[in-house]
Amino acid sequence: MEIIDIGVPGLSVAVIEGSLDTTSAASAEERILPLVSGARLVLDMAQVRFVSSAGLRVLLKAAKTAEATGGKFAICAMRPMVREIYEISGFDKIIPPYTTREEAAAALG
């Protein structure tokens, strides 16, 4: 995971890649939760090729952690296959996905 500065004060952008699945979920959770706790985080998923239920759980936990700690969390740039899985599971109703980092950042205020 790489952290990118897009020039918005108080906002972090984390770029993850590969698969967000059973194998990688615990590691992703360990890296994402501290970034979203009491802060604003955009998770760029442009390089994620696959997401499983374990990966979706990490995203939900990040959103709940943000809400519980006064932070904000958004997701952007999903590949079509990943977005399809995300929408079929209903997660788009819980954590709306954005097309670009800039849209996600604007949504976080």
Rosetta silent file (secondary structure, phi, psi, omega in degrees, C-alpha in Angstrom):
SEQUENCE: MEIIDIGVPGLSVAVIEGSLDTTSAASAEERILPLVSGARLVLDMAQVRFVSSAGLRVLLKAAKTAEATGGKFAICAMRPMVREIYEISGFDKIIPPYTTREEAAAALG
SCORE:     score description
SCORE:     0.000 S_00000001
   1 L     0.000  136.727 -179.633    0.000    0.000    0.000 S_00000001
   2 E  -119.040  138.687  176.952    1.247    3.419   -0.951 S_00000001
   3 E  -100.332  129.515 -176.905    0.149    6.737    0.589 S_00000001
   4 E  -119.186  139.152  175.360   -0.171    9.606   -1.897 S_00000001
   5 L   -95.418  118.479  178.578   -0.433   13.325   -1.220 S_00000001
   6 L  -104.309   13.187  174.858   -2.960   14.953   -3.570 S_00000001
   7 L    82.544   17.367  177.263   -2.527   18.394   -2.038 S_00000001
   8 L  -108.141  113.100 -178.198   -5.635   18.407    0.139 S_00000001
   9 L   -56.843  136.183  176.426   -4.761   19.241    3.759 S_00000001
  10 L    76.563   12.469 -178.997   -5.861   16.626    6.259 S_00000001
  11 E  -125.021  130.213  174.206   -6.629   14.001    3.607 S_00000001
  12 E  -107.477  146.218  172.695   -4.707   10.808    2.932 S_00000001
  13 E  -120.783  121.500  178.106   -5.022    8.709   -0.213 S_00000001
  14 E  -108.266  128.970  178.772   -4.017    5.071    0.115 S_00000001
  15 E  -106.929  121.416  176.861   -3.443    3.054   -3.052 S_00000001
  16 E  -112.418  157.736 -178.728   -3.781   -0.692   -2.720 S_00000001
  17 E  -143.860  165.245 -179.924   -3.085   -3.283   -5.378 S_00000001
  18 E    88.956 -138.948  179.228   -3.482   -6.958   -6.127 S_00000001
  19 E  -109.704  143.835  173.825   -6.288   -8.890   -4.512 S_00000001
  20 E  -110.333   89.692 -171.983   -8.206   -7.960   -1.400 S_00000001
  21 L  -140.098 -167.017 -177.492   -9.061  -11.449   -0.231 S_00000001
  22 L   -55.751  -38.764 -177.903   -8.573  -13.934    2.597 S_00000001
  23 L   -68.477  -37.687 -173.527   -4.819  -13.952    2.091 S_00000001
  24 L  -105.023   -8.667 -172.773   -4.376  -10.181    2.175 S_00000001
  25 H   -59.905  -46.949 -177.256   -7.316   -8.996    4.314 S_00000001
  26 H   -61.947  -43.588  178.868   -5.587   -9.064    7.706 S_00000001
  27 H   -65.055  -43.677  178.686   -2.580   -7.138    6.425 S_00000001
  28 H   -61.531  -42.893  179.732   -4.787   -4.606    4.625 S_00000001
  29 H   -61.134  -44.261  179.316   -6.865   -4.113    7.753 S_00000001
  30 H   -60.496  -32.431 -178.460   -3.748   -3.491    9.867 S_00000001
  31 H   -87.544  -34.194 -174.929   -2.609   -0.793    7.430 S_00000001
  32 H   -81.181  -44.342 -173.885   -5.955    0.857    6.658 S_00000001
  33 H   -57.681  -42.820  177.244   -7.596    1.170   10.087 S_00000001
  34 H   -63.876  -29.797 -179.257   -4.931    3.438   11.628 S_00000001
  35 H   -72.546  -28.410 -175.939   -5.155    5.726    8.582 S_00000001
  36 H   -96.647  -14.569 -177.399   -8.918    6.165    8.873 S_00000001
  37 L   -67.654  107.192  178.996   -9.149    6.463   12.647 S_00000001
  38 L    70.653   15.991 -176.352  -10.156   10.074   13.294 S_00000001
  39 L  -135.975  176.013  176.654   -8.939   11.134    9.857 S_00000001
  40 E  -104.616  127.215 -177.424  -10.073   11.461    6.256 S_00000001
  41 E  -135.203  131.529  169.310   -8.998    8.642    3.936 S_00000001
  42 E  -107.286  127.611  177.990   -9.644    7.893    0.285 S_00000001
  43 E  -101.931  110.240 -179.933   -8.877    4.308   -0.689 S_00000001
  44 E   -86.481  117.878 -175.647   -7.848    4.141   -4.357 S_00000001
  45 E  -109.778   21.502 -177.214   -8.671    0.666   -5.672 S_00000001
  46 E   -60.009  -27.658 -177.775   -7.619    1.106   -9.324 S_00000001
  47 E  -100.488    7.816  178.356   -4.978   -1.621   -8.978 S_00000001
  48 E   -86.542  121.806 -177.602   -7.182   -4.130   -7.128 S_00000001
  49 E   -89.949  -24.541 -175.925   -7.954   -7.064   -9.420 S_00000001
  50 E  -154.914  144.490  173.859  -10.264   -9.017   -7.102 S_00000001
  51 E  -134.265  131.962  178.673  -12.147   -8.550   -3.847 S_00000001
  52 L  -105.357 -177.690  178.036  -13.647  -11.359   -1.765 S_00000001
  53 H   -61.804  -32.854  177.382  -16.017  -11.299    1.191 S_00000001
  54 H   -65.847  -38.487  177.220  -12.979  -11.006    3.475 S_00000001
  55 H   -68.190  -40.730  177.073  -11.901   -7.907    1.555 S_00000001
  56 H   -61.932  -36.615  178.188  -15.389   -6.429    1.722 S_00000001
  57 H   -62.694  -38.016  177.572  -15.328   -6.942    5.481 S_00000001
  58 H   -62.207  -43.205  179.769  -12.122   -4.852    5.671 S_00000001
  59 H   -64.265  -41.919  178.476  -13.839   -2.019    3.793 S_00000001
  60 H   -64.906  -42.084  179.216  -16.863   -2.180    6.078 S_00000001
  61 H   -63.996  -37.632  178.107  -14.659   -2.201    9.166 S_00000001
  62 H   -64.122  -43.684  179.067  -12.773    0.846    7.843 S_00000001
  63 H   -63.279  -41.992  179.370  -16.057    2.718    7.315 S_00000001
  64 H   -68.096  -38.232  177.463  -17.274    1.806   10.803 S_00000001
  65 H   -63.648  -43.671  178.102  -13.943    2.803   12.359 S_00000001
  66 H   -59.450  -47.607 -179.003  -14.098    6.165   10.595 S_00000001
  67 H   -61.864  -41.961 -177.138  -17.644    6.754   11.805 S_00000001
  68 H   -71.323  -23.816 -174.935  -16.824    5.746   15.388 S_00000001
  69 H  -110.610    6.302 -179.604  -13.731    7.956   15.589 S_00000001
  70 L    82.411   13.916  177.829  -14.926   11.052   13.751 S_00000001
  71 L   -91.910 -178.870  177.218  -13.070   10.186   10.573 S_00000001
  72 E  -137.537  145.881 -173.558  -14.318    9.934    7.018 S_00000001
  73 E  -139.982  133.678  176.575  -13.754    7.172    4.471 S_00000001
  74 E  -140.633  156.808 -179.543  -14.325    6.906    0.732 S_00000001
  75 E  -121.518  143.399  178.531  -13.452    4.450   -2.010 S_00000001
  76 E  -144.668  166.829  168.204  -12.598    5.258   -5.612 S_00000001
  77 L    60.512   42.471  178.115  -11.416    3.972   -8.973 S_00000001
  78 L   -75.014  140.686  171.955  -12.686    0.395   -8.885 S_00000001
  79 L   -67.449  155.110 -176.838  -12.108   -1.818  -11.904 S_00000001
  80 H   -54.219  -42.898 -178.690  -15.336   -3.028  -13.545 S_00000001
  81 H   -66.569  -41.116  179.252  -15.099   -6.590  -12.164 S_00000001
  82 H   -66.850  -42.660  179.314  -14.380   -5.376   -8.633 S_00000001
  83 H   -63.052  -37.231  178.065  -17.168   -2.802   -8.850 S_00000001
  84 H   -62.094  -45.939  177.273  -19.585   -5.504  -10.008 S_00000001
  85 H   -60.749  -44.277 -179.437  -18.782   -7.650   -6.968 S_00000001
  86 H   -59.805  -45.056 -178.726  -19.091   -4.575   -4.756 S_00000001
  87 H   -73.079  -40.437  178.530  -22.498   -3.657   -6.174 S_00000001
  88 H   -60.214  -36.706 -179.526  -23.889   -7.213   -6.198 S_00000001
  89 L   -76.667  -10.183  179.334  -23.033   -7.489   -2.509 S_00000001
  90 L    86.454    4.907 -177.437  -24.891   -4.220   -1.829 S_00000001
  91 H   -68.317  -22.645  178.618  -21.840   -2.413   -0.485 S_00000001
  92 H   -65.109  -19.840  176.420  -22.400    0.500   -2.856 S_00000001
  93 H   -81.667  -23.352 -178.126  -25.403    1.403   -0.680 S_00000001
  94 H   -92.226  -48.287 -179.729  -23.222    1.427    2.457 S_00000001
  95 L  -127.803   96.392 -177.508  -20.017    3.002    1.127 S_00000001
  96 L   -61.044  131.178  176.631  -20.671    4.802   -2.170 S_00000001
  97 E   -85.410  146.658  178.597  -17.839    4.287   -4.664 S_00000001
  98 E  -115.241  155.814 -177.400  -16.450    7.243   -6.600 S_00000001
  99 L   -75.241  -41.647 -176.105  -14.852    7.273  -10.028 S_00000001
 100 L  -125.388  165.574  175.487  -11.833    9.436   -9.190 S_00000001
 101 H   -61.280  -40.846 -176.729   -9.738   10.457   -6.197 S_00000001
 102 H   -64.499  -41.505  176.931  -10.904   14.018   -6.646 S_00000001
 103 H   -63.468  -43.009  179.476  -14.594   13.039   -6.487 S_00000001
 104 H   -64.284  -43.116  179.118  -13.966   10.958   -3.384 S_00000001
 105 H   -62.397  -42.625  179.174  -11.996   13.763   -1.740 S_00000001
 106 H   -62.836  -37.310 -179.903  -14.768   16.263   -2.504 S_00000001
 107 H   -66.250  -27.673 -179.655  -17.339   13.899   -0.966 S_00000001
 108 H   -82.805  -10.236  176.919  -15.348   13.822    2.268 S_00000001
 109 L    78.425    0.000    0.000  -15.438   17.611    2.495 S_00000001
